[in-house]
Amino acid sequence: MKSSYNTCMTGDVQYIDSDLFCPLKEKAFASKRLRTNYNFHYGNEDNPHRFLNVMIRGTYVPPHRHLDPLKSETFLILEGKVALFIFDDEGKITLTEVVGGSHRMGADIPAGAWHTLVVLTPHVVSFEVKPGPYVAKSDKNIPAWAPQEGEPGAEAYLEWLIKQIPSGN
């Protein structure tokens, strides 16, 4: 498995298959954050960024938006299911949708929208695309109304989000 950025020669075809998924799932299970990325782009400055996001049930992805610069985000669920949440500026949930499976396989999140994903199955493999470049200090804007990753209250907030998923999903 490659490092965080692809070191293959430009022009090499990269395949998305179960041979890639298995070691990434193991890496995500072993991660304190219960998730890992596998980048198909070559560096932070590339545009667009294309990557697999492998997440294990129980990972907490804080609600966030991409403002600096303004970015949309698109994802396809290749394995598993997530609940997608969209929020207004005060933290009120405006949309909850289960994504994954044969009916609704992905979503395109508008630029500037507050959003998060909650893993509903033992694991999720998601293919994501968003504009580059990536600058860690400004990539995500986390709201005051939700705990940041690792903060007290993050686990309780995740449990609260799960309870907001309409029954039958």
Secondary structure, 3 states (H helix, E strand, C coil): CCCCCCCCCCCCCCCCCHHHHHHHHHHHHHCCCCEEEEECCCCCCCCCEEEEEEEECCCCCCCEECECCECCEEEEEEECCEEEEEECCCCCEEEEEEECCCCCCEEEECCCCEEEEEECCCEEEEEEEECCCCCHHHHCECCCCCCCCCCCCHHHHHHHHHHCCCCCC
